[in-house]
Amino acid sequence: MVSHRFSTVRNAGKIVVIDDGRIIEAGSHQELLKKNGKYAQMFKTQAKGYK
């Protein structure tokens, strides 16, 4: 599945983050938030729009 909305994928068992055609991160929602990488940055940016 390809998604641009985090609410769609946050319950997936494994999430893969692709940037410029390369896999840069992979893991569950919680694992990716703990890594504080690109996924966490994008999640926080999108979450601000819902507050």
mmJSON file of the N, C-alpha and C atoms, coordinates in Angstrom:
{"data_MODEL":{"atom_site":{
"group_PDB":["ATOM","ATOM","ATOM","ATOM","ATOM","ATOM","ATOM","ATOM","ATOM","ATOM","ATOM","ATOM","ATOM","ATOM","ATOM","ATOM","ATOM","ATOM","ATOM","ATOM","ATOM","ATOM","ATOM","ATOM","ATOM","ATOM","ATOM","ATOM","ATOM","ATOM","ATOM","ATOM","ATOM","ATOM","ATOM","ATOM","ATOM","ATOM","ATOM","ATOM","ATOM","ATOM","ATOM","ATOM","ATOM","ATOM","ATOM","ATOM","ATOM","ATOM","ATOM","ATOM","ATOM","ATOM","ATOM","ATOM","ATOM","ATOM","ATOM","ATOM","ATOM","ATOM","ATOM","ATOM","ATOM","ATOM","ATOM","ATOM","ATOM","ATOM","ATOM","ATOM","ATOM","ATOM","ATOM","ATOM","ATOM","ATOM","ATOM","ATOM","ATOM","ATOM","ATOM","ATOM","ATOM","ATOM","ATOM","ATOM","ATOM","ATOM","ATOM","ATOM","ATOM","ATOM","ATOM","ATOM","ATOM","ATOM","ATOM","ATOM","ATOM","ATOM","ATOM","ATOM","ATOM","ATOM","ATOM","ATOM","ATOM","ATOM","ATOM","ATOM","ATOM","ATOM","ATOM","ATOM","ATOM","ATOM","ATOM","ATOM","ATOM","ATOM","ATOM","ATOM","ATOM","ATOM","ATOM","ATOM","ATOM","ATOM","ATOM","ATOM","ATOM","ATOM","ATOM","ATOM","ATOM","ATOM","ATOM","ATOM","ATOM","ATOM","ATOM","ATOM","ATOM","ATOM","ATOM","ATOM","ATOM","ATOM","ATOM","ATOM","ATOM"],
"id":[1,2,3,4,5,6,7,8,9,10,11,12,13,14,15,16,17,18,19,20,21,22,23,24,25,26,27,28,29,30,31,32,33,34,35,36,37,38,39,40,41,42,43,44,45,46,47,48,49,50,51,52,53,54,55,56,57,58,59,60,61,62,63,64,65,66,67,68,69,70,71,72,73,74,75,76,77,78,79,80,81,82,83,84,85,86,87,88,89,90,91,92,93,94,95,96,97,98,99,100,101,102,103,104,105,106,107,108,109,110,111,112,113,114,115,116,117,118,119,120,121,122,123,124,125,126,127,128,129,130,131,132,133,134,135,136,137,138,139,140,141,142,143,144,145,146,147,148,149,150,151,152,153],
"type_symbol":["N","C","C","N","C","C","N","C","C","N","C","C","N","C","C","N","C","C","N","C","C","N","C","C","N","C","C","N","C","C","N","C","C","N","C","C","N","C","C","N","C","C","N","C","C","N","C","C","N","C","C","N","C","C","N","C","C","N","C","C","N","C","C","N","C","C","N","C","C","N","C","C","N","C","C","N","C","C","N","C","C","N","C","C","N","C","C","N","C","C","N","C","C","N","C","C","N","C","C","N","C","C","N","C","C","N","C","C","N","C","C","N","C","C","N","C","C","N","C","C","N","C","C","N","C","C","N","C","C","N","C","C","N","C","C","N","C","C","N","C","C","N","C","C","N","C","C","N","C","C","N","C","C"],
"label_atom_id":["N","CA","C","N","CA","C","N","CA","C","N","CA","C","N","CA","C","N","CA","C","N","CA","C","N","CA","C","N","CA","C","N","CA","C","N","CA","C","N","CA","C","N","CA","C","N","CA","C","N","CA","C","N","CA","C","N","CA","C","N","CA","C","N","CA","C","N","CA","C","N","CA","C","N","CA","C","N","CA","C","N","CA","C","N","CA","C","N","CA","C","N","CA","C","N","CA","C","N","CA","C","N","CA","C","N","CA","C","N","CA","C","N","CA","C","N","CA","C","N","CA","C","N","CA","C","N","CA","C","N","CA","C","N","CA","C","N","CA","C","N","CA","C","N","CA","C","N","CA","C","N","CA","C","N","CA","C","N","CA","C","N","CA","C","N","CA","C","N","CA","C","N","CA","C","N","CA","C"],
"label_alt_id":[null,null,null,null,null,null,null,null,null,null,null,null,null,null,null,null,null,null,null,null,null,null,null,null,null,null,null,null,null,null,null,null,null,null,null,null,null,null,null,null,null,null,null,null,null,null,null,null,null,null,null,null,null,null,null,null,null,null,null,null,null,null,null,null,null,null,null,null,null,null,null,null,null,null,null,null,null,null,null,null,null,null,null,null,null,null,null,null,null,null,null,null,null,null,null,null,null,null,null,null,null,null,null,null,null,null,null,null,null,null,null,null,null,null,null,null,null,null,null,null,null,null,null,null,null,null,null,null,null,null,null,null,null,null,null,null,null,null,null,null,null,null,null,null,null,null,null,null,null,null,null,null,null],
"label_comp_id":["MET","MET","MET","VAL","VAL","VAL","SER","SER","SER","HIS","HIS","HIS","ARG","ARG","ARG","PHE","PHE","PHE","SER","SER","SER","THR","THR","THR","VAL","VAL","VAL","ARG","ARG","ARG","ASN","ASN","ASN","ALA","ALA","ALA","GLY","GLY","GLY","LYS","LYS","LYS","ILE","ILE","ILE","VAL","VAL","VAL","VAL","VAL","VAL","ILE","ILE","ILE","ASP","ASP","ASP","ASP","ASP","ASP","GLY","GLY","GLY","ARG","ARG","ARG","ILE","ILE","ILE","ILE","ILE","ILE","GLU","GLU","GLU","ALA","ALA","ALA","GLY","GLY","GLY","SER","SER","SER","HIS","HIS","HIS","GLN","GLN","GLN","GLU","GLU","GLU","LEU","LEU","LEU","LEU","LEU","LEU","LYS","LYS","LYS","LYS","LYS","LYS","ASN","ASN","ASN","GLY","GLY","GLY","LYS","LYS","LYS","TYR","TYR","TYR","ALA","ALA","ALA","GLN","GLN","GLN","MET","MET","MET","PHE","PHE","PHE","LYS","LYS","LYS","THR","THR","THR","GLN","GLN","GLN","ALA","ALA","ALA","LYS","LYS","LYS","GLY","GLY","GLY","TYR","TYR","TYR","LYS","LYS","LYS"],
"label_asym_id":["A","A","A","A","A","A","A","A","A","A","A","A","A","A","A","A","A","A","A","A","A","A","A","A","A","A","A","A","A","A","A","A","A","A","A","A","A","A","A","A","A","A","A","A","A","A","A","A","A","A","A","A","A","A","A","A","A","A","A","A","A","A","A","A","A","A","A","A","A","A","A","A","A","A","A","A","A","A","A","A","A","A","A","A","A","A","A","A","A","A","A","A","A","A","A","A","A","A","A","A","A","A","A","A","A","A","A","A","A","A","A","A","A","A","A","A","A","A","A","A","A","A","A","A","A","A","A","A","A","A","A","A","A","A","A","A","A","A","A","A","A","A","A","A","A","A","A","A","A","A","A","A","A"],
"label_entity_id":["1","1","1","1","1","1","1","1","1","1","1","1","1","1","1","1","1","1","1","1","1","1","1","1","1","1","1","1","1","1","1","1","1","1","1","1","1","1","1","1","1","1","1","1","1","1","1","1","1","1","1","1","1","1","1","1","1","1","1","1","1","1","1","1","1","1","1","1","1","1","1","1","1","1","1","1","1","1","1","1","1","1","1","1","1","1","1","1","1","1","1","1","1","1","1","1","1","1","1","1","1","1","1","1","1","1","1","1","1","1","1","1","1","1","1","1","1","1","1","1","1","1","1","1","1","1","1","1","1","1","1","1","1","1","1","1","1","1","1","1","1","1","1","1","1","1","1","1","1","1","1","1","1"],
"label_seq_id":[1,1,1,2,2,2,3,3,3,4,4,4,5,5,5,6,6,6,7,7,7,8,8,8,9,9,9,10,10,10,11,11,11,12,12,12,13,13,13,14,14,14,15,15,15,16,16,16,17,17,17,18,18,18,19,19,19,20,20,20,21,21,21,22,22,22,23,23,23,24,24,24,25,25,25,26,26,26,27,27,27,28,28,28,29,29,29,30,30,30,31,31,31,32,32,32,33,33,33,34,34,34,35,35,35,36,36,36,37,37,37,38,38,38,39,39,39,40,40,40,41,41,41,42,42,42,43,43,43,44,44,44,45,45,45,46,46,46,47,47,47,48,48,48,49,49,49,50,50,50,51,51,51],
"pdbx_PDB_ins_code":[null,null,null,null,null,null,null,null,null,null,null,null,null,null,null,null,null,null,null,null,null,null,null,null,null,null,null,null,null,null,null,null,null,null,null,null,null,null,null,null,null,null,null,null,null,null,null,null,null,null,null,null,null,null,null,null,null,null,null,null,null,null,null,null,null,null,null,null,null,null,null,null,null,null,null,null,null,null,null,null,null,null,null,null,null,null,null,null,null,null,null,null,null,null,null,null,null,null,null,null,null,null,null,null,null,null,null,null,null,null,null,null,null,null,null,null,null,null,null,null,null,null,null,null,null,null,null,null,null,null,null,null,null,null,null,null,null,null,null,null,null,null,null,null,null,null,null,null,null,null,null,null,null],
"Cartn_x":[0.845,0.0,0.897,0.517,1.193,0.226,0.709,-0.177,0.572,-0.143,0.417,-0.192,-1.145,-1.795,-1.354,-0.844,-0.312,-1.402,-2.612,-3.709,-4.002,-3.67,-3.9,-2.888,-1.655,-0.592,-0.134,-0.557,0.004,-0.236,-1.248,-1.507,-0.905,-0.183,0.462,1.584,1.827,2.891,4.273,4.438,5.728,5.48,6.177,6.087,7.461,7.486,8.737,8.699,9.721,9.812,10.779,10.29,11.094,11.324,12.574,12.933,13.845,13.466,14.254,14.525,13.512,13.616,14.375,14.815,15.581,14.871,14.951,14.4,15.335,14.79,15.629,15.284,14.073,13.659,12.622,12.554,11.523,11.274,10.024,9.656,8.191,7.771,6.395,6.281,5.064,4.829,5.626,5.518,6.22,7.736,8.243,9.691,10.207,9.456,9.886,9.809,8.828,8.772,9.965,10.342,11.487,12.799,12.913,14.128,14.269,13.142,13.122,13.755,13.492,14.032,13.007,13.087,12.221,10.744,10.424,9.029,8.486,9.224,8.777,8.588,9.492,9.399,8.127,7.865,6.675,5.395,5.423,4.251,3.899,4.906,4.673,4.153,4.689,4.229,2.765,2.394,1.009,0.084,0.532,-0.296,-0.627,0.275,0.02,-1.219,-1.464,-2.61,-3.94,-3.915,-5.148,-5.421,-4.518,-4.705,-5.494],
"Cartn_y":[-1.161,0.0,1.233,2.195,3.487,4.486,5.248,6.201,7.472,8.56,9.844,10.293,9.519,9.848,8.849,9.364,8.502,7.736,8.265,7.554,6.239,6.159,4.946,3.858,4.208,3.208,2.992,3.805,3.728,2.391,1.625,0.311,-0.838,-0.529,-1.569,-2.222,-3.495,-4.212,-3.704,-3.285,-2.757,-1.608,-0.521,0.668,0.882,1.144,1.393,2.828,3.598,4.99,5.047,5.558,5.657,7.128,7.477,8.853,8.808,9.508,9.559,8.153,7.266,5.918,4.927,5.346,4.448,4.268,3.061,2.796,3.428,4.338,5.018,4.616,4.074,3.636,2.534,1.654,0.623,0.215,-0.106,-0.547,-0.271,-0.527,-0.214,1.288,1.747,3.166,3.6,2.842,3.196,3.157,2.144,2.051,3.254,3.645,4.773,6.089,6.236,7.449,7.51,6.363,6.321,6.661,6.297,6.608,8.108,8.812,10.269,10.708,9.912,10.228,10.909,10.614,11.243,10.942,9.688,9.318,10.132,10.201,10.952,12.423,12.972,14.378,14.614,13.747,13.908,13.672,12.697,12.415,13.625,14.2,15.368,16.557,16.746,17.839,17.647,16.432,16.172,16.251,15.786,15.802,17.227,18.165,19.568,20.099,19.618,20.062,19.607,18.6,18.059,18.57,19.352,19.858,21.137],
"Cartn_z":[0.0,0.0,0.0,-0.732,-0.717,-0.109,0.857,1.525,1.877,1.829,2.241,3.559,4.066,5.338,6.401,7.474,8.521,9.248,9.282,9.936,9.219,7.942,7.159,7.504,7.779,7.948,9.384,10.307,11.662,12.348,11.938,12.533,11.729,10.669,9.861,10.661,10.394,11.083,10.722,9.477,9.024,8.056,8.283,7.441,6.821,5.535,4.823,4.302,4.631,4.192,3.015,1.899,0.684,0.363,0.143,-0.202,-1.419,-2.449,-3.681,-4.226,-4.128,-4.67,-3.812,-2.623,-1.744,-0.414,0.135,1.461,2.482,3.294,4.282,5.711,5.92,7.248,7.092,8.092,8.113,9.556,9.862,11.201,11.467,12.688,13.073,13.327,13.483,13.764,14.997,16.076,17.314,17.145,16.442,16.215,15.424,14.412,13.583,14.339,15.213,16.033,16.981,17.555,18.475,17.769,16.485,15.716,15.471,15.537,15.361,14.034,12.996,11.676,10.79,9.508,8.509,8.77,9.107,9.379,10.542,11.627,12.809,12.47,11.697,11.29,10.48,9.515,8.674,9.473,10.386,11.215,12.076,12.705,13.566,12.762,11.566,10.708,10.334,9.961,9.577,10.788,11.939,13.148,13.582,13.344,13.699,12.987,11.792,11.019,11.582,12.456,13.023,14.423,14.982,16.352,16.35],
"occupancy":[1.0,1.0,1.0,1.0,1.0,1.0,1.0,1.0,1.0,1.0,1.0,1.0,1.0,1.0,1.0,1.0,1.0,1.0,1.0,1.0,1.0,1.0,1.0,1.0,1.0,1.0,1.0,1.0,1.0,1.0,1.0,1.0,1.0,1.0,1.0,1.0,1.0,1.0,1.0,1.0,1.0,1.0,1.0,1.0,1.0,1.0,1.0,1.0,1.0,1.0,1.0,1.0,1.0,1.0,1.0,1.0,1.0,1.0,1.0,1.0,1.0,1.0,1.0,1.0,1.0,1.0,1.0,1.0,1.0,1.0,1.0,1.0,1.0,1.0,1.0,1.0,1.0,1.0,1.0,1.0,1.0,1.0,1.0,1.0,1.0,1.0,1.0,1.0,1.0,1.0,1.0,1.0,1.0,1.0,1.0,1.0,1.0,1.0,1.0,1.0,1.0,1.0,1.0,1.0,1.0,1.0,1.0,1.0,1.0,1.0,1.0,1.0,1.0,1.0,1.0,1.0,1.0,1.0,1.0,1.0,1.0,1.0,1.0,1.0,1.0,1.0,1.0,1.0,1.0,1.0,1.0,1.0,1.0,1.0,1.0,1.0,1.0,1.0,1.0,1.0,1.0,1.0,1.0,1.0,1.0,1.0,1.0,1.0,1.0,1.0,1.0,1.0,1.0],
"B_iso_or_equiv":[0.0,0.0,0.0,0.0,0.0,0.0,0.0,0.0,0.0,0.0,0.0,0.0,0.0,0.0,0.0,0.0,0.0,0.0,0.0,0.0,0.0,0.0,0.0,0.0,0.0,0.0,0.0,0.0,0.0,0.0,0.0,0.0,0.0,0.0,0.0,0.0,0.0,0.0,0.0,0.0,0.0,0.0,0.0,0.0,0.0,0.0,0.0,0.0,0.0,0.0,0.0,0.0,0.0,0.0,0.0,0.0,0.0,0.0,0.0,0.0,0.0,0.0,0.0,0.0,0.0,0.0,0.0,0.0,0.0,0.0,0.0,0.0,0.0,0.0,0.0,0.0,0.0,0.0,0.0,0.0,0.0,0.0,0.0,0.0,0.0,0.0,0.0,0.0,0.0,0.0,0.0,0.0,0.0,0.0,0.0,0.0,0.0,0.0,0.0,0.0,0.0,0.0,0.0,0.0,0.0,0.0,0.0,0.0,0.0,0.0,0.0,0.0,0.0,0.0,0.0,0.0,0.0,0.0,0.0,0.0,0.0,0.0,0.0,0.0,0.0,0.0,0.0,0.0,0.0,0.0,0.0,0.0,0.0,0.0,0.0,0.0,0.0,0.0,0.0,0.0,0.0,0.0,0.0,0.0,0.0,0.0,0.0,0.0,0.0,0.0,0.0,0.0,0.0],
"pdbx_formal_charge":[null,null,null,null,null,null,null,null,null,null,null,null,null,null,null,null,null,null,null,null,null,null,null,null,null,null,null,null,null,null,null,null,null,null,null,null,null,null,null,null,null,null,null,null,null,null,null,null,null,null,null,null,null,null,null,null,null,null,null,null,null,null,null,null,null,null,null,null,null,null,null,null,null,null,null,null,null,null,null,null,null,null,null,null,null,null,null,null,null,null,null,null,null,null,null,null,null,null,null,null,null,null,null,null,null,null,null,null,null,null,null,null,null,null,null,null,null,null,null,null,null,null,null,null,null,null,null,null,null,null,null,null,null,null,null,null,null,null,null,null,null,null,null,null,null,null,null,null,null,null,null,null,null],
"auth_seq_id":[1,1,1,2,2,2,3,3,3,4,4,4,5,5,5,6,6,6,7,7,7,8,8,8,9,9,9,10,10,10,11,11,11,12,12,12,13,13,13,14,14,14,15,15,15,16,16,16,17,17,17,18,18,18,19,19,19,20,20,20,21,21,21,22,22,22,23,23,23,24,24,24,25,25,25,26,26,26,27,27,27,28,28,28,29,29,29,30,30,30,31,31,31,32,32,32,33,33,33,34,34,34,35,35,35,36,36,36,37,37,37,38,38,38,39,39,39,40,40,40,41,41,41,42,42,42,43,43,43,44,44,44,45,45,45,46,46,46,47,47,47,48,48,48,49,49,49,50,50,50,51,51,51],
"auth_comp_id":["MET","MET","MET","VAL","VAL","VAL","SER","SER","SER","HIS","HIS","HIS","ARG","ARG","ARG","PHE","PHE","PHE","SER","SER","SER","THR","THR","THR","VAL","VAL","VAL","ARG","ARG","ARG","ASN","ASN","ASN","ALA","ALA","ALA","GLY","GLY","GLY","LYS","LYS","LYS","ILE","ILE","ILE","VAL","VAL","VAL","VAL","VAL","VAL","ILE","ILE","ILE","ASP","ASP","ASP","ASP","ASP","ASP","GLY","GLY","GLY","ARG","ARG","ARG","ILE","ILE","ILE","ILE","ILE","ILE","GLU","GLU","GLU","ALA","ALA","ALA","GLY","GLY","GLY","SER","SER","SER","HIS","HIS","HIS","GLN","GLN","GLN","GLU","GLU","GLU","LEU","LEU","LEU","LEU","LEU","LEU","LYS","LYS","LYS","LYS","LYS","LYS","ASN","ASN","ASN","GLY","GLY","GLY","LYS","LYS","LYS","TYR","TYR","TYR","ALA","ALA","ALA","GLN","GLN","GLN","MET","MET","MET","PHE","PHE","PHE","LYS","LYS","LYS","THR","THR","THR","GLN","GLN","GLN","ALA","ALA","ALA","LYS","LYS","LYS","GLY","GLY","GLY","TYR","TYR","TYR","LYS","LYS","LYS"],
"auth_asym_id":["A","A","A","A","A","A","A","A","A","A","A","A","A","A","A","A","A","A","A","A","A","A","A","A","A","A","A","A","A","A","A","A","A","A","A","A","A","A","A","A","A","A","A","A","A","A","A","A","A","A","A","A","A","A","A","A","A","A","A","A","A","A","A","A","A","A","A","A","A","A","A","A","A","A","A","A","A","A","A","A","A","A","A","A","A","A","A","A","A","A","A","A","A","A","A","A","A","A","A","A","A","A","A","A","A","A","A","A","A","A","A","A","A","A","A","A","A","A","A","A","A","A","A","A","A","A","A","A","A","A","A","A","A","A","A","A","A","A","A","A","A","A","A","A","A","A","A","A","A","A","A","A","A"],
"auth_atom_id":["N","CA","C","N","CA","C","N","CA","C","N","CA","C","N","CA","C","N","CA","C","N","CA","C","N","CA","C","N","CA","C","N","CA","C","N","CA","C","N","CA","C","N","CA","C","N","CA","C","N","CA","C","N","CA","C","N","CA","C","N","CA","C","N","CA","C","N","CA","C","N","CA","C","N","CA","C","N","CA","C","N","CA","C","N","CA","C","N","CA","C","N","CA","C","N","CA","C","N","CA","C","N","CA","C","N","CA","C","N","CA","C","N","CA","C","N","CA","C","N","CA","C","N","CA","C","N","CA","C","N","CA","C","N","CA","C","N","CA","C","N","CA","C","N","CA","C","N","CA","C","N","CA","C","N","CA","C","N","CA","C","N","CA","C","N","CA","C","N","CA","C","N","CA","C","N","CA","C"],
"pdbx_PDB_model_num":[1,1,1,1,1,1,1,1,1,1,1,1,1,1,1,1,1,1,1,1,1,1,1,1,1,1,1,1,1,1,1,1,1,1,1,1,1,1,1,1,1,1,1,1,1,1,1,1,1,1,1,1,1,1,1,1,1,1,1,1,1,1,1,1,1,1,1,1,1,1,1,1,1,1,1,1,1,1,1,1,1,1,1,1,1,1,1,1,1,1,1,1,1,1,1,1,1,1,1,1,1,1,1,1,1,1,1,1,1,1,1,1,1,1,1,1,1,1,1,1,1,1,1,1,1,1,1,1,1,1,1,1,1,1,1,1,1,1,1,1,1,1,1,1,1,1,1,1,1,1,1,1,1]
}}}
